[in-house]
Amino acid sequence: MVNIEKELQSKKDPIRAKILSRFFKTGKGEYGEGDIFLGIVVPIQRAIAKKYKDVSLKEIQKLLDSKIHEYRLTGLLVLVEKYKEDKELVYNFYIKNFRNINNWDLVDLTAPKIMGDFLKDKKKDILYSLAISDDLWERRISIIVTFAFIKDNDFKDALKISKILLNDKHDLIHKAVGWMLREIGKRDKEVETEFLDKHYRFMPRTMLRYSIEKFNPREKEFYMKK
């Protein structure tokens, strides 16, 4: 792990770190409160993760326990690489670390590739438990994982979880659900519009705007008129 830390530290960018700290809402009372940024772009972290894909889970755990955002993200990206070699081991390790998967990019870049892939042909009860969790990031995981299923044109769990999250209070959930509905629409617009026709009057505006982003102006006008 020392080598990963040293390599990440050598790539830090204080100016970018300040920008990312604001972007990821690290101020008091904000969703990313206490998160520390080095200012390293994701492509660099991906390259480092591939370089160190053979590190032990014990070393990865130390990265995930860090308050430094890039340590956690790089550790998770290493897990994505290791998942290819031992899916069940990495899946179980991943779900034990939900507390450390605690910002939206950490969720979005890894949950579909690990949890989503693993659960494709299995029971998905865990996602429904996460969808009603008090923890913001667990709820986001529940819907973002379904992206892996959506890519295979399997929409049922994404639609069910979207319905559960319709009344969620957090903007990051509204965006995530809207994004997944939009992805469904790219593959089968009829399925998305059927869901919207039932629920658009009660959907948070951000969720609705995200879901109809690819619609034509007339369609957008229809759905935005409650």
Salt bridges, closest charged atoms under 4 A:
GLU7 OE1 - LYS51 NZ 3.17
ASP35 OD2 - HIS69 ND1 2.74
ASP35 OD1 - ARG72 NH2 2.97
ASP54 OD1 - LYS53 NZ 3.73
ASP65 OD1 - ARG99 NH2 3.31
GLU81 OE1 - LYS84 NZ 3.22
GLU85 OE2 - LYS53 NZ 3.81
ASP105 OD2 - HIS69 NE2 2.71
ASP108 OD2 - ARG140 NH2 2.70
ASP117 OD2 - LYS87 NZ 3.43
ASP121 OD1 - LYS122 NZ 2.98
ASP152 OD2 - LYS120 NZ 3.05
ASP154 OD1 - LYS156 NZ 3.06
ASP168 OD2 - ARG139 NE 2.50
ASP171 OD2 - LYS175 NZ 3.14
GLU183 OE2 - LYS186 NZ 3.06
GLU183 OE1 - ARG187 NH1 2.96
GLU213 OE2 - ARG182 NE 3.85
GLU219 OE1 - LYS189 NZ 2.87
GLU221 OE2 - LYS225 NZ 3.46
